[in-house]
Amino acid sequence: MCVLGRARRDAKARLDAGADSTHAMSTLAEEDFEVGAHAQRLHESGTPWSAIRTELVCTSDTARRLANAYVTLADERARKDQLSLF
């Protein structure tokens, strides 16, 4: 299994282990962040969740949670890095 495939499997296991999606987002590892970014890019390009699920080798729900966790953390990082104008 390739490194990205292993990262996807590990991300799925971590997200599936956490019943609370908020908790899963707060503990998203960097490799999970990359998998979530990939899932989000695929979704934004019009790829259906069923195809994303197949590529990530996980459930559609897990693919959505990874993508949502990525968006949330990317937004948090952007806000944190944003320079205050006032």
RANOR-V277427 format. One record per residue. RES is the residue in one small letter. NEAR is the number of other C-alpha atoms within 10 Angstrom. D_CENTER is the distance of its C-alpha to the mean C-alpha in whole Angstrom. Layout:
BEGIN
RES,NEAR,D_CENTER + RES,NEAR,D_CENTER
END
This chain:
BEGIN
m,7,20 + c,7,18 + v,9,16 + l,14,13 + g,14,14 + r,13,14 + a,20,11 + r,23,9 + r,18,12 + d,15,12 + a,27,8 + k,22,9 + a,13,12 + r,17,11 + l,24,9 + d,17,12 + a,11,15 + g,13,14 + a,10,15 + d,10,15 + s,16,11 + t,12,12 + h,12,13 + a,19,10 + m,21,8 + s,11,12 + t,14,11 + l,19,8 + a,15,9 + e,12,10 + e,16,9 + d,25,6 + f,21,5 + e,19,7 + v,24,5 + g,27,2 + a,19,6 + h,18,8 + a,25,7 + q,23,7 + r,13,10 + l,17,12 + h,17,12 + e,10,13 + s,9,16 + g,9,17 + t,13,15 + p,12,16 + w,18,13 + s,14,16 + a,13,15 + i,20,12 + r,17,12 + t,12,15 + e,14,14 + l,24,11 + v,15,13 + c,18,12 + t,16,13 + s,17,12 + d,15,11 + t,21,8 + a,29,7 + r,18,7 + r,22,6 + l,29,3 + a,24,4 + n,18,6 + a,26,5 + y,24,4 + v,17,8 + t,15,9 + l,17,9 + a,14,10 + d,12,13 + e,12,14 + r,11,14 + a,11,16 + r,11,18 + k,10,19 + d,9,20 + q,9,22 + l,8,26 + s,7,28 + l,4,31 + f,3,33
END
